[in-house]
Amino acid sequence: MPQVGAGTVWNHFAAGEDFVLAMRARSSWVFGQLHPLDPVSLVIAQSSAGVSWVVKMTAPALTPLVVWNTIPL
């Protein structure tokens, strides 16, 4: 497993280093550094393209979404 820390240069890889594994290690390190307040939750998930792993932060909406019907009945 690649060694990752605060001094890691994100776009510098060792010769022959596996890109996907290196980026997963970096995302894992970021995940471990984040400590959001409730109700924010964190997960490590695949990016929408399915290639990279990313840290996903989610929280419930503070107010409900109101959708108004603009078409007269």
N, C-alpha and C positions, 0 to 999 in steps of 0.2 A: 504494500500500500504506500502511495506517495506521502512524504512528510509535508504537512501543510501547516502554516502558522501566519501570524500577523505580517511577517515580512515576505510572504510568498508573492512573487510577481505573477499575476494571473495569466498573462499571455507569454510566459517563458516556460518552456518544457525541456526536460532533459532529453538528450539524444535517445531515440527509441522508446520514449515514454508513451504509453497508451493514452491518447487524447481523452477518450470517454471516461476512463478510470481517473485520470488527473482532474477533470472537471467535476466528477462526482465527489472526489475527495475535497475539492475546494468548496463545493456546495455544502457538504457535510460539516466542514469547519465553520462556515458562516451560520448554519443552522444552530450549531452549538454555542455560538456567541450571542445569539439573539434571545432576549428575555422580555417579551412584550407583556404588557399588563392585560388582565382579563377585560373584555372577552375575546381578545385577539388570539387566534390559534395559528400554529405553524405546522406545516408538513413539508416533507421533501417529495416532490412529484416530478414526473416527466414534463418537459416543455410541450407546448401545443404541437410542435413539429415531431415530438417523440424521440428526439435525438439527445438532448441534454437534460440533466437533472437540475431543478431549480428549487429555491425555497419559496413556498407559497404562503402568504399571510392572508387570513380571512377574519372577518368580524361581521356580526349581524348589523343590519341597518338600524340606525337610531330611531328612525320614524318609518312607518310603513309606506311603501310605494303606492301612490294614488294615481290611477289611470282614469281620466275622465273620458266619457263617451262624447265625442264631438259630432257624431252623426245623429241628427234629430230622428226620433222614432215616429 
